[in-house]
Amino acid sequence: MLVTGASSGIGAALAEALARAGATVGLCARREERLREVLTRCQSYSPGSRMWVTDLSDAAAVDALAAAVVDELGGVDMLINNAGIPKRRHVTSLDPVTVDAVMQINYAAPVRLTLALLPQMLQRKSGWIVNVSSVSATLSSPGEAAYAAAKAALSVFSEVMAVDLWDTAVKVLVVYPGVVDTELFTVPDNDPLVGGPEPITTDVVVDAVLDGLDREASQVYVPGWFANVVTGKAADLDGYLAGVADYVRQQRTQQ
Ligand SMILES: NC(=O)c1ccc[n+]([C@@H]2O[C@H](COP(=O)([O-])OP(=O)(O)OC[C@H]3O[C@@H](n4cnc5c(N)ncnc54)[C@H](OP(=O)(O)O)[C@@H]3O)[C@@H](O)[C@H]2O)c1
């Protein structure tokens, strides 16, 4: 099993929970010390767990990671594409370089890793690809055009992949977290969060993912009520967009 972005937040919590359940976990991220702390915790449950310090913005490094994990773990039966970067920036302040960088980490890298690891999953006739998207992908989150679009691309890629692989032993799960209390909100060069619900803990996300895997679900929203908002948006897009714009206006006047 490979968990990307395992040095903190949702990825670290997922890796530890899966190791506790007996999985041999491969971890990757850029921050070596943080990753090693998570690895130590995982190895206390699952001694064969390993880590790779990798920058997923580098395509060659993504390919090298896939090869190393298959080689050193003997194969990957679950890929959790969790690594991601935020981008809270009003569309009038966005530039193409930023949009490309967000797309690279949140869409291109997980797709590249998926394509690299899928053949050996098909060959071993078992596999899960778990892609961590965001409610932003479906809810037109204000000030997050670049981030939301990259996550939407990942979600749609995942859904089509699920159909393409329907009659195989490889399953696909898309995870849509809402606001989760992680270091994502301390990443520099982002606008402050405007409004939003109370943050949930990473444990809530872990439980939802484990439950989704158990049920062989195609998607999980965390918390689950976000799925109702998506349905409401689909039923009346104009009303939904007007409501979001109104909400942002109200939040700004309260600041
Ligand atoms: N927190 C939320 O409210 C929320 C909501 C919806 C979706 N999500 C998604 O959940 C996922 C996990 O985020 P989180 O909330 O747990 O935040 P986080 O603690 O900041 O975790 C992000 C992870 O991605 C890794 N990462 C970032 N850039 C990378 C790169 N270039 N190469 C390799 N790894 C990289 C980070 O590790 P290094 O910095 O060590 O490389 C870190 O382990 C993300 O995909 C995020 O978009 C989060």
The ligand as an SDF file (V2000), in Angstrom:
LIG
                    3D

 48 52  0  0  0  0  0  0  0  0999 V2000
   -7.6860   19.9000    5.2440 N   0  0  0  0  0  0  0  0  0  0  0  0
   -8.8100   20.0540    4.5420 C   0  0  0  0  0  0  0  0  0  0  0  0
   -9.7320   20.7980    4.9530 O   0  0  0  0  0  0  0  0  0  0  0  0
   -8.9970   19.3310    3.2330 C   0  0  0  0  0  0  0  0  0  0  0  0
  -10.2580   19.4040    2.6280 C   0  0  0  0  0  0  0  0  0  0  0  0
  -10.4560   18.7500    1.4210 C   0  0  0  0  0  0  0  0  0  0  0  0
   -9.4300   18.0410    0.8430 C   0  0  0  0  0  0  0  0  0  0  0  0
   -8.2090   17.9910    1.4390 N   0  0  0  0  0  0  0  0  0  0  0  0
   -7.1360   17.2550    0.7650 C   0  0  0  0  0  0  0  0  0  0  0  0
   -6.6080   16.3050    1.6400 O   0  0  0  0  0  0  0  0  0  0  0  0
   -5.2780   16.0060    1.2390 C   0  0  0  0  0  0  0  0  0  0  0  0
   -4.3680   16.0360    2.4470 C   0  0  0  0  0  0  0  0  0  0  0  0
   -4.2890   17.3600    2.9390 O   0  0  0  0  0  0  0  0  0  0  0  0
   -4.2480   17.6940    4.5020 P   0  0  0  0  0  0  0  0  0  0  0  0
   -5.4540   18.4660    4.8000 O   0  0  0  0  0  0  0  0  0  0  0  0
   -3.9330   16.4940    5.2810 O   0  0  0  0  0  0  0  0  0  0  0  0
   -3.0410   18.7660    4.5470 O   0  0  0  0  0  0  0  0  0  0  0  0
   -1.5130   18.6210    4.8970 P   0  0  0  0  0  0  0  0  0  0  0  0
   -1.3320   18.2130    6.3080 O   0  0  0  0  0  0  0  0  0  0  0  0
   -0.8910   19.9050    4.4410 O   0  0  0  0  0  0  0  0  0  0  0  0
   -1.0200   17.4260    3.9700 O   0  0  0  0  0  0  0  0  0  0  0  0
   -0.6280   17.5850    2.6430 C   0  0  0  0  0  0  0  0  0  0  0  0
    0.3670   16.4830    2.3290 C   0  0  0  0  0  0  0  0  0  0  0  0
    0.7560   16.5860    0.9400 O   0  0  0  0  0  0  0  0  0  0  0  0
    2.1700   16.5340    0.8680 C   0  0  0  0  0  0  0  0  0  0  0  0
    2.6670   17.2540   -0.2830 N   0  0  0  0  0  0  0  0  0  0  0  0
    2.3820   18.5370   -0.6620 C   0  0  0  0  0  0  0  0  0  0  0  0
    3.1030   18.8650   -1.7410 N   0  0  0  0  0  0  0  0  0  0  0  0
    3.8450   17.7780   -2.0650 C   0  0  0  0  0  0  0  0  0  0  0  0
    4.8120   17.5080   -3.0780 C   0  0  0  0  0  0  0  0  0  0  0  0
    5.1720   18.4320   -3.9840 N   0  0  0  0  0  0  0  0  0  0  0  0
    5.3690   16.2830   -3.1160 N   0  0  0  0  0  0  0  0  0  0  0  0
    5.0530   15.3420   -2.2000 C   0  0  0  0  0  0  0  0  0  0  0  0
    4.1440   15.5350   -1.2220 N   0  0  0  0  0  0  0  0  0  0  0  0
    3.5710   16.7460   -1.1580 C   0  0  0  0  0  0  0  0  0  0  0  0
    2.6440   17.1680    2.1800 C   0  0  0  0  0  0  0  0  0  0  0  0
    3.9300   16.6940    2.5270 O   0  0  0  0  0  0  0  0  0  0  0  0
    5.2890   17.5250    2.4190 P   0  0  0  0  0  0  0  0  0  0  0  0
    4.9710   18.9660    2.6660 O   0  0  0  0  0  0  0  0  0  0  0  0
    6.1360   16.8940    3.4810 O   0  0  0  0  0  0  0  0  0  0  0  0
    5.7960   17.2500    1.0460 O   0  0  0  0  0  0  0  0  0  0  0  0
    1.6250   16.6060    3.1680 C   0  0  0  0  0  0  0  0  0  0  0  0
    2.0260   15.3460    3.6090 O   0  0  0  0  0  0  0  0  0  0  0  0
   -4.9200   17.0410    0.1700 C   0  0  0  0  0  0  0  0  0  0  0  0
   -5.0360   16.4640   -1.1090 O   0  0  0  0  0  0  0  0  0  0  0  0
   -5.9530   18.1100    0.3570 C   0  0  0  0  0  0  0  0  0  0  0  0
   -6.1960   18.8390   -0.8330 O   0  0  0  0  0  0  0  0  0  0  0  0
   -7.9740   18.6170    2.6220 C   0  0  0  0  0  0  0  0  0  0  0  0
  1  2  1  0
  2  3  2  0
  2  4  1  0
  4  5  1  0
  4 48  2  0
  5  6  2  0
  6  7  1  0
  7  8  2  0
  8  9  1  0
  8 48  1  0
  9 10  1  0
  9 46  1  0
 10 11  1  0
 11 12  1  0
 11 44  1  0
 12 13  1  0
 13 14  1  0
 14 15  2  0
 14 16  1  0
 14 17  1  0
 17 18  1  0
 18 19  2  0
 18 20  1  0
 18 21  1  0
 21 22  1  0
 22 23  1  0
 23 24  1  0
 23 42  1  0
 24 25  1  0
 25 26  1  0
 25 36  1  0
 26 27  1  0
 26 35  1  0
 27 28  2  0
 28 29  1  0
 29 30  1  0
 29 35  2  0
 30 31  1  0
 30 32  2  0
 32 33  1  0
 33 34  2  0
 34 35  1  0
 36 37  1  0
 36 42  1  0
 37 38  1  0
 38 39  2  0
 38 40  1  0
 38 41  1  0
 42 43  1  0
 44 45  1  0
 44 46  1  0
 46 47  1  0
M  CHG  2   8   1  16  -1
M  END
$$$$
